[in-house]
Amino acid sequence: MKYLLNDMKLNDQALNTRRQVLKGLSLGAFAGLFPTGNLLANFLQDKDWETELIRNNVGLFKGKGGTIGWLMSGEGTAAIDSQFPDSVKHFIDSLNLAEDQQVNILFNSHHHGDHTGGNIAFKGIVSKVVAHENSRTNQEATAKSRGNESSQLYPDTVFKDKWSEKIGDETITARYFGAAHTNGDSVIHFENANVAHVGDLVFNRRHPYIDRSAGANIANWITVLENIRKTYDTDTLFICGHAGNNYDVKITHKDIQAQEKYFDRLLAFAKKEIKGGKSQEEILKATELPGLSWQDENLSRPLKAAYEELTGK
């Protein structure tokens, strides 16, 4: 509870915003904050979405698509990723914004539609949309190829290596560590709360999507994950975009290291099979990686990416 509601100078409007978000918190952990459980029970009836407070004024929102991270305080509001227009509406409604209020910053961790499709729902209520320069380029190219440019809200603020801004006593810093899941993945760090959103740089115990068409690189992804562990201390809590069944999108250094191990095993397995003379079709028939037990059945997808990276095809 030491991290809860540490800002005692909130005005009435900000307190009302906070109450809306707290409705979505874990019933067991936070029911004592309310006079009855009815408030929480009503809010949690819709099983398609869930809100969780992590530290200070920082939390996560799970709906349809990649996990949304958020900061909400009397000094301002920030969001990381936007899922889809229909699912992010639940999140925006929970902000309970007045007509003259704005979301200070919307970050996009990368360009994929399950992380940026809901950007358009922030049109007119967000002051700036921030992403890595490659992420914006990828978003524009994808929208153009699919003919849905009119339904996009593109980042208006881009950076190359690092970008930072303060909201109240919270400093938010976005960093680019290099090509990995795509060539435009950012890590966004709430420094005071020590919570970092890593987007799809981690698929917690779930076979990852490796977007080679957008510059993904598995070997460099391993290096990126190593550098993330070196950059953020062991007290840092991370939010990732996706997780396997019965695994959390709230992760630690241990889970990031597990993702590194996954890619090590993926490349080692693909190299061995290629060296043994197996064709791509034969390699993609594998159902598991030696020493790992990732849960879903989509191993062929990362194996195909590994084969293409190793053979240059």
C-alpha positions as CSV (number, residue, x, y, z in Angstrom):
1,M,0.0,0.0,0.0
2,K,3.0,2.3,0.3
3,Y,2.8,3.1,-3.4
4,L,-0.9,3.9,-3.4
5,L,-2.2,7.5,-3.8
6,N,1.0,9.2,-2.7
7,D,-0.1,12.6,-4.1
8,M,-2.2,14.2,-1.4
9,K,-2.6,17.5,-3.4
10,L,-5.1,16.2,-6.0
11,N,-8.0,18.4,-6.8
12,D,-11.5,17.1,-6.8
13,Q,-11.6,16.5,-10.5
14,A,-8.3,14.5,-10.4
15,L,-9.6,12.5,-7.4
16,N,-12.7,11.6,-9.4
17,T,-10.4,10.4,-12.3
18,R,-8.4,8.3,-9.8
19,R,-11.6,6.7,-8.4
20,Q,-12.6,5.7,-11.9
21,V,-9.3,3.8,-12.4
22,L,-9.3,2.3,-9.0
23,K,-12.6,0.6,-9.7
24,G,-10.7,-1.7,-12.0
25,L,-8.0,-2.8,-9.5
26,S,-7.7,-6.2,-8.0
27,L,-10.7,-6.8,-5.8
28,G,-8.8,-8.8,-3.2
29,A,-6.0,-6.2,-2.8
30,F,-7.9,-3.0,-2.9
31,A,-11.5,-3.7,-1.8
32,G,-10.7,-2.1,1.6
33,L,-10.4,1.2,-0.1
34,F,-14.1,1.4,-0.7
35,P,-17.1,1.3,1.7
36,T,-18.6,-1.6,-0.2
37,G,-17.5,-4.1,-2.8
38,N,-20.4,-3.2,-5.2
39,L,-18.4,-0.5,-6.9
40,L,-15.7,-2.9,-7.9
41,A,-18.1,-5.7,-8.7
42,N,-20.0,-3.6,-11.2
43,F,-16.8,-2.5,-12.8
44,L,-15.4,-6.0,-13.2
45,Q,-18.5,-7.5,-14.7
46,D,-17.0,-6.9,-18.2
47,K,-14.4,-9.7,-18.3
48,D,-12.9,-8.4,-21.6
49,W,-10.9,-5.7,-19.8
50,E,-9.0,-5.2,-16.6
51,T,-7.2,-2.3,-14.9
52,E,-4.4,-2.8,-12.4
53,L,-2.4,-0.2,-10.3
54,I,1.3,-1.1,-10.1
55,R,3.2,1.6,-8.3
56,N,2.6,5.2,-7.4
57,N,0.2,6.5,-10.1
58,V,1.3,4.0,-12.8
59,G,-0.6,0.9,-13.9
60,L,-1.7,-1.2,-16.8
61,F,-4.9,-1.9,-18.8
62,K,-5.6,-5.2,-20.4
63,G,-8.2,-5.4,-23.1
64,K,-8.0,-6.5,-26.7
65,G,-4.5,-6.2,-28.1
66,G,-1.2,-5.1,-26.6
67,T,-1.2,-4.1,-22.9
68,I,-1.7,-0.4,-22.2
69,G,0.5,1.3,-19.6
70,W,-0.7,4.5,-17.9
71,L,0.2,7.3,-15.6
72,M,-2.6,9.2,-13.9
73,S,-2.1,12.0,-11.4
74,G,-3.3,15.4,-10.5
75,E,-0.6,16.9,-12.8
76,G,-1.5,14.9,-15.9
77,T,-2.1,11.7,-17.7
78,A,0.0,9.5,-20.1
79,A,-0.7,6.3,-21.9
80,I,1.5,3.8,-23.6
81,D,-0.1,2.0,-26.6
82,S,-3.8,2.2,-27.7
83,Q,-5.0,-1.3,-28.7
84,F,-8.0,-0.9,-30.9
85,P,-10.7,1.8,-31.1
86,D,-13.4,-0.4,-29.4
87,S,-11.2,-1.7,-26.6
88,V,-9.4,1.6,-25.8
89,K,-12.8,3.3,-25.4
90,H,-13.1,1.5,-22.0
91,F,-9.8,3.0,-21.0
92,I,-10.6,6.5,-22.2
93,D,-14.0,6.4,-20.5
94,S,-12.2,5.5,-17.3
95,L,-10.2,8.8,-17.5
96,N,-13.5,10.7,-17.1
97,L,-11.9,13.7,-18.8
98,A,-13.6,17.1,-18.6
99,E,-14.0,19.1,-21.8
100,D,-10.9,21.2,-21.2
101,Q,-8.6,18.4,-20.2
102,Q,-6.1,16.6,-22.3
103,V,-4.1,13.4,-22.1
104,N,-0.6,14.8,-22.0
105,I,1.2,12.1,-23.9
106,L,0.3,8.9,-25.8
107,F,3.3,6.7,-26.6
108,N,3.4,4.0,-29.2
109,S,5.9,1.3,-28.3
110,H,6.0,0.2,-31.9
111,H,3.7,0.5,-35.0
112,H,1.7,-2.8,-35.0
113,G,-2.1,-2.3,-35.2
114,D,-2.9,-3.9,-31.9
115,H,-0.8,-1.2,-30.3
116,T,-1.6,1.8,-32.5
117,G,-5.1,1.0,-33.9
118,G,-6.8,2.9,-31.1
119,N,-4.7,6.0,-31.6
120,I,-7.6,7.6,-33.5
121,A,-9.8,7.4,-30.4
122,F,-7.4,9.9,-28.8
123,K,-7.9,12.5,-31.6
124,G,-8.7,15.8,-30.0
125,I,-8.0,14.8,-26.5
126,V,-4.2,14.1,-26.6
127,S,-1.5,16.8,-26.6
128,K,1.2,14.8,-28.3
129,V,1.8,11.3,-29.7
130,V,5.3,10.0,-29.3
131,A,7.2,7.1,-30.9
132,H,10.5,6.2,-32.4
133,E,11.1,7.6,-35.8
134,N,11.1,4.1,-37.4
135,S,7.8,3.3,-35.7
136,R,6.1,6.3,-37.4
137,T,7.6,5.4,-40.7
138,N,6.4,1.8,-40.4
139,Q,2.9,2.9,-39.3
140,E,2.5,5.2,-42.3
141,A,3.8,2.5,-44.7
142,T,1.4,-0.1,-43.3
143,A,-1.6,2.2,-43.4
144,K,-0.9,3.2,-46.9
145,S,-0.5,-0.5,-48.1
146,R,-3.8,-1.4,-46.5
147,G,-5.7,1.7,-47.6
148,N,-6.7,2.8,-44.1
149,E,-4.8,6.0,-43.7
150,S,-7.9,7.9,-42.7
151,S,-8.3,5.8,-39.6
152,Q,-4.8,6.6,-38.3
153,L,-3.5,9.1,-35.8
154,Y,0.2,9.2,-36.4
155,P,2.9,10.2,-33.9
156,D,3.6,13.9,-34.1
157,T,6.7,13.7,-32.0
158,V,9.5,11.2,-32.9
159,F,13.0,10.5,-31.5
160,K,16.1,8.6,-32.6
161,D,17.8,7.4,-29.4
162,K,16.1,8.9,-26.3
163,W,13.2,11.2,-25.4
164,S,12.1,12.5,-22.0
165,E,9.5,14.7,-20.4
166,K,8.1,15.4,-16.9
167,I,4.5,15.2,-15.7
168,G,4.4,16.4,-12.2
169,D,7.0,14.5,-10.1
170,E,7.2,11.7,-12.7
171,T,9.8,11.7,-15.4
172,I,8.9,9.6,-18.4
173,T,11.9,8.5,-20.6
174,A,11.6,6.6,-23.9
175,R,14.7,4.7,-25.2
176,Y,15.6,2.9,-28.4
177,F,17.9,0.0,-28.1
178,G,18.0,-1.2,-31.7
179,A,16.2,-3.6,-34.0
180,A,14.5,-6.5,-32.4
181,H,10.7,-7.3,-32.7
182,T,10.7,-4.5,-35.4
183,N,13.3,-1.8,-36.1
184,G,11.3,0.7,-34.1
185,D,10.6,-0.7,-30.6
186,S,10.8,1.7,-27.6
187,V,11.1,1.1,-23.9
188,I,9.1,3.7,-22.0
189,H,10.2,4.2,-18.3
190,F,8.3,5.9,-15.5
191,E,11.4,6.7,-13.6
192,N,9.9,7.7,-10.2
193,A,7.7,4.7,-10.1
194,N,10.4,2.5,-11.7
195,V,8.0,0.8,-14.1
196,A,9.0,0.3,-17.7
197,H,6.8,-0.7,-20.6
198,V,8.7,-2.9,-23.1
199,G,5.9,-3.4,-25.6
200,D,6.4,-6.6,-27.7
201,L,10.1,-6.9,-26.9
202,V,8.9,-9.6,-24.5
203,F,6.1,-12.2,-25.2
204,N,6.0,-13.7,-21.7
205,R,6.1,-17.5,-22.4
206,R,4.3,-17.1,-25.7
207,H,5.9,-17.7,-29.1
208,P,6.7,-14.2,-30.5
209,Y,5.8,-12.5,-33.7
210,I,9.0,-11.5,-35.4
211,D,8.3,-8.9,-38.1
212,R,11.1,-9.2,-40.6
213,S,9.2,-7.0,-43.0
214,A,9.7,-4.1,-40.5
215,G,13.4,-4.8,-39.8
216,A,13.2,-7.4,-37.0
217,N,16.5,-9.1,-36.1
218,I,16.6,-12.0,-33.7
219,A,20.3,-12.0,-33.0
220,N,20.1,-8.3,-32.2
221,W,16.9,-8.8,-30.1
222,I,19.0,-10.9,-27.7
223,T,21.5,-7.9,-27.4
224,V,18.6,-5.5,-26.9
225,L,17.2,-7.6,-24.0
226,E,20.6,-7.8,-22.4
227,N,21.0,-4.0,-22.6
228,I,17.5,-3.6,-21.1
229,R,18.6,-5.7,-18.1
230,K,21.7,-3.6,-17.7
231,T,19.9,-0.3,-18.1
232,Y,17.1,-0.8,-15.5
233,D,17.8,-2.0,-12.0
234,T,16.5,-5.2,-10.4
235,D,13.7,-3.3,-8.6
236,T,12.2,-2.3,-12.0
237,L,8.8,-3.8,-12.8
238,F,8.1,-4.2,-16.5
239,I,4.9,-4.3,-18.6
240,C,5.0,-6.4,-21.7
241,G,2.6,-6.5,-24.6
242,H,1.5,-10.1,-24.5
243,A,1.7,-13.2,-22.3
244,G,0.9,-16.9,-22.5
245,N,-1.9,-18.6,-20.7
246,N,-1.5,-18.3,-16.9
247,Y,1.4,-15.9,-17.3
248,D,1.4,-12.2,-16.5
249,V,2.1,-9.1,-18.6
250,K,3.7,-7.7,-15.4
251,I,7.2,-9.1,-15.5
252,T,10.7,-8.8,-13.9
253,H,14.3,-9.1,-15.0
254,K,13.9,-12.9,-14.7
255,D,11.3,-13.0,-17.4
256,I,13.4,-10.8,-19.7
257,Q,16.3,-13.2,-19.2
258,A,13.9,-16.1,-20.1
259,Q,13.1,-14.3,-23.3
260,E,16.8,-14.1,-24.1
261,K,17.1,-17.8,-23.5
262,Y,14.2,-18.5,-25.8
263,F,15.9,-16.7,-28.7
264,D,19.2,-18.4,-28.0
265,R,17.5,-21.7,-28.2
266,L,15.5,-20.7,-31.3
267,L,18.6,-19.7,-33.3
268,A,20.6,-22.7,-32.0
269,F,17.9,-25.1,-33.0
270,A,17.4,-23.6,-36.5
271,K,21.2,-23.5,-37.1
272,K,21.5,-27.2,-36.2
273,E,18.6,-28.2,-38.4
274,I,19.9,-26.2,-41.4
275,K,23.4,-27.6,-40.9
276,G,21.8,-31.1,-40.9
277,G,20.5,-30.5,-44.4
278,K,16.8,-30.1,-43.5
279,S,14.6,-27.9,-45.7
280,Q,12.5,-25.0,-44.4
281,E,9.4,-27.1,-44.6
282,E,10.9,-29.9,-42.5
283,I,12.2,-27.5,-39.9
284,L,8.8,-25.8,-39.5
285,K,7.2,-29.1,-38.5
286,A,8.9,-28.9,-35.1
287,T,6.5,-28.6,-32.2
288,E,8.9,-27.6,-29.4
289,L,12.4,-26.2,-28.8
290,P,14.7,-28.4,-26.8
291,G,14.7,-27.3,-23.1
292,L,11.7,-25.0,-23.4
293,S,8.0,-25.4,-23.0
294,W,6.4,-22.3,-24.4
295,Q,2.6,-22.8,-24.4
296,D,1.0,-21.9,-27.7
297,E,1.2,-23.8,-31.0
298,N,2.7,-21.0,-33.1
299,L,6.3,-22.2,-33.1
300,S,6.4,-22.4,-36.9
301,R,6.1,-18.6,-37.1
302,P,9.4,-17.7,-35.2
303,L,11.1,-20.7,-36.7
304,K,10.4,-19.4,-40.2
305,A,11.8,-16.0,-39.2
306,A,14.9,-17.7,-37.7
307,Y,15.4,-19.7,-40.9
308,E,15.1,-16.7,-43.1
309,E,17.5,-14.7,-40.9
310,L,20.1,-17.4,-40.9
311,T,19.9,-18.2,-44.6
312,G,19.4,-14.7,-45.9
313,K,16.2,-15.9,-47.7
